[in-house]
Amino acid sequence: MTALWVSCDKKETIVAEFGPHTITLSEFRLAYLQLLKQPDVFDSPSLREHYLDELIDRRLTAAWSDVHEPVDEKVLLRINAYHDKCLRDAHYKSVIAPQVTVDSQLVKKVYAFTTQRRKLKHLFAENNEQAERLYQRLQNGEDWDKLAEEVYTDDIMKNNSGELGWVHWDQLEFDMAMAAFTQPHKTFTKPVKSSYGWHILYIDNYEINPLLSEDDFNLHQNDIRLLVTQRLGDRIASDYINKMMTGIDIKVRPDIMKKVGQHLEQTLTRKPNVFDKMENFQLTEQEQRKIEGDLWQYRNEAIVIIGDNEMTVSWLMGSLAYIPYEALYKSFKTTLDFAIRDFVITKEARQMQLDGKFSEVNERTGIFAEYSKQIMVRRKLVKNTRLSDDEIYNYYEANRDELFKSVSFEETKEQIKQILLAKKQRENVSKFIQNLRQQNPIKKNIQSIHDYYN
């Protein structure tokens, strides 16, 4: 797949025109929404104006790249993976979202739960049969701590009786959250299913907020309704994919799995945190680049055969950025389970031709492609920046009396080089962008953006 460009409907509001290019309000909204999803970003007039300039620079750079700089294969891999992610989002909107219904009483109940927290332990089982056996043994009076020692191989979980610590409602999947927050103190739940397996939860302690008012609820009910809708949607999606997977023949290639799994375990050592789910991408740039470097030689190898289709290492590499980091960190088996699920959903979304039915798929992919091409071009500009010995020495001489009175040139040469190189790299990128802007005079309609958001 190559970068996707979407022609503008003449009725669309244009927020920027430059040379042969335009940016529509719809495109700005799609891109800006991804920015606002970041936990430390908040809408403001100045942010909108700055971000419009950023989108203009991206489009100009991407257009230059299309003519002068072929897209790197690794960049194309990321663009393809993002397109597949957009397809899966469209699949959710088309297939899952219409099945989600949220009742007002449930919203009110969950609002109360979101002001509380529970201290939990859990016993984990890979399937319902194992979980039911554990539950029956608990019912018969067997000791929780001894069962935890039996269930877990991890020393920490074994020694702390499967403790999860203090958790909030929105940190758990829907069924686990409802079970944990409706179960009485110092008792355990029936087996509860999650996307990882089955759990029995023990309510070790709890904290509640008894001072809730109707005004508090009215203020937050829309946010809570959205949260409940998302969690119910996740549950329906999980059931849907489980039915899809029934009867599908899955064959793995142990030799490739072992190589890939070892590399991922060496790279994904960052511990999960509560903010991971709020991020658009689950891997850091450093993690993604290391994975691409380590696994590139295997990219065309099939790691799993699903029915008549091969899931290659290349496809897996691209999909990792959209698998919950908690799953990536947990184990390679869990990672592969998520990847196979996403592969099957993507295939069905293609068969449903959802990129033709949902224009947002191609619009979002186009925006991401521009961002990726801009990063590629900037990196090459930075990499190709050179610094002469004369420039370093002239800087030393010009600043000797003020900065380098008691330091020789040889002692400080490397430090000066790093300072000047970073400065020159920034200047080269800035000059490149300014040159593109001068070749394409820009007209902006920023007021239409402010009108929309205000």
C-alpha positions as a printed NumPy array, in Angstrom:
array([[  0.   ,   0.   ,   0.   ],
       [  1.221,   3.503,  -0.76 ],
       [  0.288,   6.721,   0.998],
       [ -3.397,   7.544,   0.657],
       [ -4.447,  11.004,  -0.425],
       [ -8.044,  12.094,  -0.187],
       [ -9.533,  14.636,  -2.566],
       [-11.549,  17.373,  -0.909],
       [-15.264,  17.852,  -1.404],
       [-15.805,  21.422,  -2.636],
       [-18.356,  21.957,   0.144],
       [-15.766,  21.15 ,   2.8  ],
       [-14.519,  24.057,   4.904],
       [-10.911,  24.819,   3.894],
       [ -8.707,  25.906,   6.788],
       [ -5.47 ,  26.285,   4.822],
       [ -4.453,  26.645,   1.158],
       [ -0.853,  26.529,  -0.043],
       [  0.247,  25.906,  -3.626],
       [ -1.769,  22.956,  -4.96 ],
       [ -2.58 ,  21.761,  -1.433],
       [ -5.453,  22.301,   0.984],
       [ -6.289,  21.182,   4.514],
       [ -9.961,  20.797,   5.373],
       [-11.617,  21.307,   8.729],
       [-12.457,  17.6  ,   8.72 ],
       [ -8.791,  16.651,   8.287],
       [ -7.744,  19.099,  10.99 ],
       [-10.32 ,  17.656,  13.416],
       [ -9.188,  14.061,  12.805],
       [ -5.521,  14.942,  13.35 ],
       [ -6.203,  17.256,  16.299],
       [ -8.296,  14.593,  18.034],
       [ -5.296,  12.241,  18.096],
       [ -3.23 ,  15.03 ,  19.662],
       [ -5.86 ,  15.751,  22.328],
       [ -5.978,  12.075,  23.339],
       [ -2.545,  12.479,  24.885],
       [ -2.867,  12.797,  28.678],
       [ -0.907,  16.051,  29.033],
       [ -2.425,  17.977,  26.075],
       [ -5.33 ,  20.443,  26.408],
       [ -7.192,  22.394,  23.755],
       [ -6.486,  26.12 ,  23.414],
       [ -6.578,  28.713,  20.588],
       [ -2.774,  28.898,  20.535],
       [ -2.463,  25.099,  20.334],
       [ -4.903,  24.998,  17.385],
       [ -2.916,  27.661,  15.514],
       [  0.39 ,  25.954,  16.218],
       [ -1.009,  22.574,  15.163],
       [ -2.373,  23.935,  11.877],
       [  1.144,  25.167,  11.07 ],
       [  2.441,  21.704,  11.968],
       [ -0.04 ,  20.058,   9.554],
       [  0.955,  22.489,   6.792],
       [  4.643,  21.653,   7.318],
       [  3.848,  17.935,   7.253],
       [  1.907,  18.14 ,   4.009],
       [  4.573,  20.235,   2.31 ],
       [  7.339,  17.878,   3.451],
       [  5.376,  14.772,   2.445],
       [  4.684,  16.243,  -1.008],
       [  8.407,  17.005,  -1.41 ],
       [  9.215,  13.454,  -0.285],
       [  6.859,  11.959,  -2.884],
       [  8.974,  13.586,  -5.614],
       [ 12.502,  13.471,  -4.192],
       [ 12.734,  10.848,  -1.455],
       [ 11.268,   7.324,  -1.884],
       [  9.515,   6.078,   1.241],
       [ 11.754,   3.896,   3.374],
       [ 10.474,   0.301,   3.688],
       [ 10.303,   0.577,   7.475],
       [  8.271,   3.767,   7.214],
       [  5.923,   2.048,   4.76 ],
       [  5.529,  -0.823,   7.229],
       [  4.325,   1.63 ,   9.876],
       [  1.921,   3.331,   7.452],
       [  0.447,  -0.031,   6.446],
       [  0.09 ,  -1.039,  10.094],
       [ -1.692,   2.22 ,  10.908],
       [ -4.059,   1.705,   7.962],
       [ -4.882,  -1.751,   9.339],
       [ -5.513,  -0.203,  12.774],
       [ -7.931,   2.299,  11.17 ],
       [ -9.658,  -0.61 ,   9.417],
       [-10.126,  -2.353,  12.769],
       [-11.554,   0.859,  14.252],
       [-14.013,   1.006,  11.344],
       [-14.889,  -2.651,  11.953],
       [-15.674,  -1.791,  15.568],
       [-17.94 ,   1.091,  14.505],
       [-19.666,  -1.027,  11.895],
       [-20.069,  -4.333,  13.757],
       [-19.61 ,  -3.851,  17.513],
       [-20.845,  -0.333,  18.351],
       [-24.438,  -0.952,  17.128],
       [-24.722,  -3.815,  19.643],
       [-23.818,  -1.661,  22.663],
       [-26.697,  -0.374,  24.786],
       [-26.16 ,   1.455,  28.075],
       [-28.892,   1.972,  30.598],
       [-29.09 ,   5.028,  32.88 ],
       [-29.153,   2.956,  36.072],
       [-25.915,   1.247,  35.064],
       [-24.316,   4.635,  34.414],
       [-25.337,   5.83 ,  37.883],
       [-24.04 ,   2.656,  39.518],
       [-20.694,   2.852,  37.706],
       [-20.355,   6.533,  38.625],
       [-20.509,   5.544,  42.284],
       [-17.917,   2.827,  41.649],
       [-15.514,   5.272,  39.972],
       [-15.295,   7.226,  43.227],
       [-14.267,   4.077,  45.128],
       [-11.421,   1.604,  45.056],
       [-10.853,  -1.999,  46.048],
       [ -7.82 ,  -3.929,  47.249],
       [ -7.836,  -7.215,  45.362],
       [ -6.204, -10.606,  45.162],
       [ -6.814, -12.941,  42.261],
       [ -6.345, -16.522,  41.186],
       [ -5.738, -16.888,  37.465],
       [ -6.732, -19.77 ,  35.194],
       [ -6.277, -20.132,  31.45 ],
       [ -9.757, -21.588,  30.87 ],
       [-13.17 , -21.852,  32.481],
       [-12.742, -25.497,  33.523],
       [ -9.604, -24.724,  35.537],
       [-11.276, -21.68 ,  37.093],
       [-14.354, -23.685,  38.101],
       [-12.191, -26.309,  39.78 ],
       [-10.387, -23.596,  41.766],
       [-13.712, -22.021,  42.707],
       [-15.083, -25.352,  43.929],
       [-12.007, -25.932,  46.065],
       [-12.455, -22.499,  47.642],
       [-16.097, -23.311,  48.26 ],
       [-14.979, -26.486,  50.003],
       [-12.84 , -24.453,  52.389],
       [ -9.345, -24.776,  50.905],
       [ -6.916, -22.015,  51.836],
       [ -6.569, -19.129,  49.333],
       [ -2.853, -18.65 ,  49.983],
       [ -2.05 , -22.318,  49.363],
       [ -4.033, -22.264,  46.111],
       [ -2.106, -19.156,  45.012],
       [  1.191, -20.991,  45.648],
       [ -0.112, -23.821,  43.47 ],
       [ -1.473, -21.624,  40.656],
       [  1.416, -19.192,  40.155],
       [  4.905, -19.907,  38.902],
       [  5.944, -16.261,  39.368],
       [  7.602, -15.943,  42.798],
       [  6.073, -12.522,  43.525],
       [  2.489, -13.638,  42.816],
       [  3.109, -16.917,  44.596],
       [  4.356, -15.195,  47.746],
       [  1.788, -12.383,  47.877],
       [ -1.23 , -14.648,  47.234],
       [ -1.961, -13.148,  43.808],
       [ -2.283,  -9.604,  45.104],
       [ -3.284,  -6.91 ,  42.587],
       [ -3.151,  -4.084,  45.114],
       [ -5.541,  -1.135,  45.177],
       [ -7.45 ,  -0.751,  41.911],
       [-10.059,   1.633,  40.531],
       [-13.096,   0.537,  38.506],
       [-11.714,   1.861,  35.228],
       [ -8.472,  -0.093,  35.592],
       [-10.318,  -3.384,  35.053],
       [-12.213,  -4.904,  32.159],
       [-15.991,  -4.536,  32.479],
       [-16.931,  -7.95 ,  33.886],
       [-13.996,  -7.989,  36.315],
       [-14.795,  -4.445,  37.448],
       [-18.475,  -5.189,  38.052],
       [-17.629,  -8.401,  39.904],
       [-15.004,  -6.736,  42.092],
       [-17.118,  -3.691,  42.997],
       [-20.349,  -5.576,  43.734],
       [-18.754,  -8.403,  45.727],
       [-18.928,  -8.066,  49.552],
       [-15.792,  -7.354,  51.573],
       [-13.636, -10.374,  52.54 ],
       [-15.344, -12.699,  50.047],
       [-14.396, -14.037,  46.611],
       [-16.2  , -13.875,  43.287],
       [-17.281, -16.606,  40.92 ],
       [-14.901, -17.13 ,  37.971],
       [-14.825, -14.038,  35.755],
       [-13.588, -13.96 ,  32.173],
       [-11.152, -11.343,  30.826],
       [ -9.231, -11.021,  27.57 ],
       [ -6.314, -12.803,  29.298],
       [ -8.178, -15.781,  30.762],
       [-10.264, -16.421,  33.878],
       [-10.008, -14.887,  37.339],
       [-11.366, -15.396,  40.82 ],
       [-11.177, -12.129,  42.766],
       [-10.903, -11.724,  46.533],
       [-11.977,  -8.389,  48.034],
       [ -9.299,  -7.771,  50.646],
       [-10.243,  -4.171,  51.485],
       [-12.275,  -1.27 ,  50.146],
       [-12.701,   2.511,  50.258],
       [-15.888,   4.356,  49.334],
       [-16.989,   7.963,  49.006],
       [-20.327,   8.345,  50.831],
       [-20.745,  12.058,  49.981],
       [-21.965,  11.817,  46.374],
       [-24.627,  14.238,  45.195],
       [-26.98 ,  14.344,  42.221],
       [-25.128,  17.441,  40.999],
       [-21.851,  15.49 ,  41.   ],
       [-23.46 ,  12.763,  38.928],
       [-25.015,  15.206,  36.461],
       [-21.646,  16.843,  35.986],
       [-19.892,  13.56 ,  35.157],
       [-22.586,  11.337,  33.678],
       [-21.62 ,  11.889,  30.019],
       [-18.037,  10.87 ,  30.703],
       [-19.189,   7.833,  32.674],
       [-21.626,   6.834,  29.911],
       [-18.775,   6.976,  27.41 ],
       [-16.552,   4.895,  29.712],
       [-19.259,   2.247,  30.194],
       [-19.968,   2.205,  26.451],
       [-16.295,   1.579,  25.73 ],
       [-16.006,  -1.213,  28.284],
       [-19.184,  -2.952,  27.144],
       [-17.956,  -2.606,  23.582],
       [-14.686,  -4.276,  24.538],
       [-16.617,  -7.196,  26.024],
       [-18.833,  -7.604,  22.949],
       [-15.772,  -7.352,  20.702],
       [-14.015, -10.062,  22.73 ],
       [-17.024, -12.4  ,  22.401],
       [-17.249, -11.609,  18.688],
       [-13.608, -12.451,  17.986],
       [-13.821, -15.64 ,  20.065],
       [-16.683, -16.82 ,  17.835],
       [-14.71 , -15.799,  14.73 ],
       [-11.732, -17.851,  15.87 ],
       [-13.816, -21.004,  16.426],
       [-12.886, -23.556,  13.822],
       [-10.01 , -21.544,  12.314],
       [ -6.923, -23.674,  11.787],
       [ -3.898, -21.967,  13.346],
       [ -0.382, -23.275,  12.81 ],
       [  2.64 , -21.675,  14.386],
       [  6.276, -21.887,  13.313],
       [  8.182, -22.654,  16.53 ],
       [ 11.61 , -21.759,  15.094],
       [ 10.535, -18.235,  14.076],
       [  8.443, -17.815,  17.235],
       [ 11.466, -18.552,  19.409],
       [ 13.683, -16.013,  17.617],
       [ 11.041, -13.281,  17.642],
       [ 10.   , -13.979,  21.238],
       [ 13.577, -13.74 ,  22.514],
       [ 14.125, -10.37 ,  20.826],
       [ 10.856,  -8.947,  22.166],
       [ 11.551, -10.104,  25.713],
       [ 14.948,  -8.373,  25.609],
       [ 13.393,  -5.129,  24.343],
       [ 10.06 ,  -4.824,  26.182],
       [ 11.414,  -4.48 ,  29.706],
       [  9.66 ,  -1.21 ,  30.612],
       [  7.073,  -1.908,  33.317],
       [  3.409,  -1.122,  32.455],
       [  1.73 ,   1.86 ,  34.119],
       [ -1.775,   3.302,  34.36 ],
       [ -1.13 ,   5.817,  31.55 ],
       [ -0.249,   3.25 ,  28.866],
       [ -3.861,   2.827,  27.725],
       [ -4.173,   6.568,  27.189],
       [ -1.376,   6.602,  24.629],
       [ -2.091,   6.39 ,  20.885],
       [  0.932,   4.119,  20.397],
       [  1.915,   1.449,  22.903],
       [  5.61 ,   1.397,  21.969],
       [  8.091,   4.204,  22.386],
       [  9.988,   5.28 ,  19.277],
       [ 13.161,   3.76 ,  20.73 ],
       [ 11.413,   0.405,  21.349],
       [  9.877,   0.308,  17.887],
       [ 13.137,   1.122,  16.112],
       [ 15.035,  -1.535,  18.09 ],
       [ 12.409,  -4.167,  17.289],
       [ 12.513,  -3.254,  13.595],
       [ 16.323,  -3.45 ,  13.613],
       [ 16.445,  -6.78 ,  15.444],
       [ 13.708,  -8.522,  13.44 ],
       [ 14.162,  -6.989,   9.977],
       [ 16.045, -10.024,   8.663],
       [ 13.015, -12.209,   9.453],
       [ 10.386,  -9.788,   8.122],
       [  9.2  , -11.956,   5.226],
       [  9.005, -15.148,   7.279],
       [  5.585, -16.485,   8.264],
       [  5.331, -16.748,  12.033],
       [  1.738, -18.031,  12.103],
       [ -0.477, -19.542,   9.388],
       [ -4.137, -18.686,  10.02 ],
       [ -6.377, -20.687,   7.746],
       [ -5.008, -20.009,   4.266],
       [ -3.237, -16.781,   5.247],
       [  0.291, -16.179,   6.464],
       [  0.912, -13.706,   9.255],
       [  4.469, -12.536,   8.618],
       [  6.978, -11.145,  11.081],
       [  6.64 ,  -7.86 ,   9.2  ],
       [  2.901,  -7.737,   9.911],
       [  3.523,  -8.63 ,  13.559],
       [  6.128,  -5.855,  13.911],
       [  3.664,  -3.281,  12.616],
       [  0.837,  -4.483,  14.846],
       [  2.831,  -4.318,  18.102],
       [  2.274,  -0.571,  18.466],
       [ -1.486,  -1.183,  18.849],
       [ -1.45 ,  -4.144,  21.25 ],
       [ -1.929,  -3.057,  24.906],
       [  1.509,  -2.644,  26.442],
       [  0.385,  -4.698,  29.429],
       [ -0.093,  -7.646,  27.056],
       [  3.261,  -7.026,  25.346],
       [  5.003,  -7.02 ,  28.717],
       [  3.129, -10.036,  30.079],
       [  4.416, -12.682,  27.657],
       [  5.089, -13.376,  24.017],
       [  2.196, -15.865,  24.002],
       [ -0.215, -13.112,  25.094],
       [  1.276, -10.763,  22.493],
       [  0.782, -13.36 ,  19.769],
       [ -2.82 , -13.999,  20.856],
       [ -3.614, -10.295,  20.44 ],
       [ -1.787, -10.135,  17.098],
       [ -3.702, -13.134,  15.717],
       [ -6.975, -11.565,  16.857],
       [ -6.095,  -8.291,  15.114],
       [ -5.011, -10.149,  11.971],
       [ -8.375, -11.922,  11.705],
       [-10.373,  -8.721,  12.331],
       [ -8.29 ,  -6.851,   9.736],
       [ -8.96 ,  -9.555,   7.17 ],
       [-12.705,  -9.375,   7.782],
       [-12.641,  -5.557,   7.615],
       [-10.949,  -5.771,   4.214],
       [-13.529,  -8.281,   3.003],
       [-16.257,  -5.858,   4.138],
       [-14.448,  -3.1  ,   2.156],
       [-14.704,  -0.767,   5.126],
       [-12.035,   1.597,   3.818],
       [-14.514,   2.418,   1.048],
       [-17.473,   2.782,   3.411],
       [-15.661,   4.832,   6.065],
       [-13.77 ,   7.777,   4.534],
       [-12.093,   8.315,   7.911],
       [ -9.927,   5.209,   7.32 ],
       [ -8.125,   6.748,   4.363],
       [ -8.159,  10.279,   5.792],
       [ -6.499,   9.177,   9.026],
       [ -4.007,   7.026,   7.131],
       [ -3.127,   9.961,   4.888],
       [ -2.505,  12.182,   7.911],
       [ -0.324,   9.525,   9.526],
       [  1.559,   8.938,   6.264],
       [  2.379,  12.645,   6.072],
       [  3.605,  12.627,   9.66 ],
       [  5.779,   9.558,   8.989],
       [  7.276,  11.014,   5.807],
       [  8.052,  14.282,   7.577],
       [  9.911,  12.416,  10.33 ],
       [ 11.822,  10.434,   7.697],
       [ 12.896,  13.59 ,   5.844],
       [ 13.871,  15.424,   9.037],
       [ 15.979,  12.5  ,  10.23 ],
       [ 17.87 ,  12.434,   6.948],
       [ 18.463,  16.177,   7.133],
       [ 19.82 ,  15.77 ,  10.655],
       [ 21.946,  12.758,   9.676],
       [ 23.446,  14.558,   6.683],
       [ 24.389,  17.705,   8.623],
       [ 28.142,  18.193,   8.663],
       [ 30.409,  20.411,  10.756],
       [ 33.91 ,  21.516,   9.748],
       [ 36.912,  21.764,  12.079],
       [ 37.112,  25.472,  11.226],
       [ 33.572,  26.043,  12.532],
       [ 34.453,  24.34 ,  15.808],
       [ 37.716,  26.25 ,  16.212],
       [ 36.153,  29.611,  15.307],
       [ 33.513,  29.067,  18.003],
       [ 36.254,  28.289,  20.52 ],
       [ 38.195,  31.425,  19.61 ],
       [ 35.109,  33.65 ,  19.676],
       [ 34.158,  32.433,  23.158],
       [ 37.566,  31.71 ,  24.671],
       [ 37.678,  34.706,  27.013],
       [ 34.125,  34.219,  28.257],
       [ 33.733,  30.419,  28.335],
       [ 37.085,  28.706,  27.875],
       [ 39.652,  30.751,  29.846],
       [ 41.375,  27.794,  31.458],
       [ 40.434,  25.066,  28.952],
       [ 42.405,  24.127,  25.844],
       [ 40.788,  23.651,  22.443],
       [ 41.507,  19.915,  22.438],
       [ 39.897,  19.496,  25.871],
       [ 36.638,  21.129,  24.817],
       [ 36.555,  20.294,  21.093],
       [ 34.089,  17.405,  21.394],
       [ 31.728,  19.36 ,  23.643],
       [ 31.722,  22.317,  21.238],
       [ 31.106,  19.939,  18.336],
       [ 27.97 ,  18.53 ,  19.969],
       [ 26.611,  22.013,  20.75 ],
       [ 27.238,  23.371,  17.253],
       [ 26.047,  20.219,  15.506],
       [ 22.709,  20.25 ,  17.327],
       [ 22.289,  23.935,  16.524],
       [ 23.144,  23.44 ,  12.85 ],
       [ 20.779,  20.457,  12.586],
       [ 17.895,  22.565,  13.911],
       [ 18.78 ,  25.373,  11.525],
       [ 18.931,  23.019,   8.52 ],
       [ 15.494,  21.58 ,   9.268],
       [ 14.089,  25.082,   9.794],
       [ 15.624,  26.356,   6.522],
       [ 14.228,  23.379,   4.643],
       [ 10.701,  24.039,   5.932],
       [ 10.941,  27.779,   5.304],
       [ 12.083,  27.129,   1.743],
       [  9.044,  24.916,   1.124],
       [  6.776,  27.58 ,   2.605],
       [  8.261,  30.292,   0.398],
       [  7.592,  28.176,  -2.675],
       [  3.96 ,  27.684,  -1.596],
       [  2.375,  30.904,  -0.273],
       [ -0.008,  30.05 ,   2.552],
       [ -3.535,  31.296,   3.195],
       [ -5.047,  30.285,   6.536],
       [ -8.654,  30.355,   7.707],
       [ -7.904,  29.853,  11.394],
       [-11.158,  31.493,  12.485],
       [-13.188,  28.57 ,  11.136],
       [-11.215,  26.268,  13.455],
       [-11.795,  28.534,  16.463],
       [-15.506,  28.808,  15.593],
       [-15.847,  25.029,  15.523],
       [-14.081,  24.386,  18.855],
       [-15.533,  27.417,  20.643]])
